[in-house]
């Protein structure tokens, strides 16, 4: 794969988010028993290098959310996956053409761009274009 590829697509998993009855207790359990190092967002980060761009470090976020959190709405599911993408604008355009439900507008933060979509089974999906991609 060329390093200058800008094809609108998913390039990896950026996060795994799920409901928990007691997120703090669960975080403590994972820290104590599996060595997770918790971060400021209430979860753990796992960093890895991009095979195609070895200077790029990718991060996967693991976060439990309080059961019933509105962050997953309108999904009724117990989890949400965050996919790392490239060319988020092009991808959203493609998704609209394909009739995919886009839940919000692309929002930009200092760590990347985000948008939320729904799949055909009612799973909310978070798409993230990191600032370094």
N, C-alpha and C positions, 0 to 999 in steps of 0.2 A: 504494500500500500504506500502510495506517495505521501510524504509529509505535508504536502500542500492540498490534500483532499478536503474539499468543503461540501461534499455530498451531504444533504440533510439526512441524518440518521442517528441512531443510538450508538454510542461508543463504549458503554459499560454501565455498570450499576453504581449509582451514586449514593444510595441509601436504602436501608430497610427499616421501616417504621411500623410499629404494631401497638395494639392496645394492651394495657396492663391494669390490673386492679390497684396495684401500688407500685408505680414506677420507681420511686426512691428505693424501696425495699428490693425490687428486682435489680436495679443498678448495683446496689450494695452486694447482692448475691453474686452477680457476674464479676464484679471487681474482686471479691474475696476468693471465689472458687475458680474462676477462669482467667484472672489477671487483667480484665478489661480496665483500661485507664479512662475514666470519665472526663468529658470536656464541658465547656461552658454551655453547651446546648442540651445537656442532660443525657448524653449518650457517649458512645465511644467512636473514635476515628481509626480507620485502618488505612494506612498509606501504602501505595505500591507505585512502581515505575511503569510508564507506558512503554510497551515493547517497541512500538514504531517511533516513539520520540523519547529516548532514554533519559533526557534531561527533565522531562515532565513527570511530576509526581501527582498521582491520582489519589483521591481520598474517598473511602466508603464510610458513610455515617450509619451507625446503629443506634436507634432511639426508641425506647418505650414511651408511649403517650398514655395519659390517664384515660381509662375506659370511658367512652362516650365523647371524647374530644371532638370538637367541631372541625378540626383540621382535616379530617378524612371526608367530611360531608361534600357532596351528597351521597357518597358511597356508604353502604350499610356494612361493609366488610371490616374485619378486625385488623387489617394491615394496609399498607400503601408502599409501593416501590418507587424509588426515585431513580430515574435513568439519566445518566450523563449523555449529553447529545452534542453534536456540532451543527452549526448553522440553524439555530433554533427558529429564526424567522422563516427560513426556507422550509423547515420541517412543519411548522404550523400552517403555512400556506398549502403544503402538500396534504396535510391532515384535513384541512377545510375542504379541499377538492374531493377528498375521499369520504366526506360526510361524517367525520369523527366529531364528537361533541367536545368543544373547547370550552372550559369552564370559566376562564378569566383571560385577561390580556397579559402579554409578556411583561413581567416586572423585572427591573434591573436593580441589583444591589452591588456593593463593592466586591462580592465574592462570586457574582455571576447573574445570569438571567434565568427566570423561572416561569413556567406556565403549567397549568393543570388540565388534564383531559380525562375522559372516561372511556373504558374499553366496552366491548359488547356485553360483558357480564356484570357491569356495574362496579368495576374496580376503578377507583380514582388513581391516576398515575401522575406523578410529578416529574416534569422534564426540566433538566438543569444544564445550562451551558456554562461551565466554569469560566471564570474571568481569564484564565491562562490558556484556554483552548483556541 
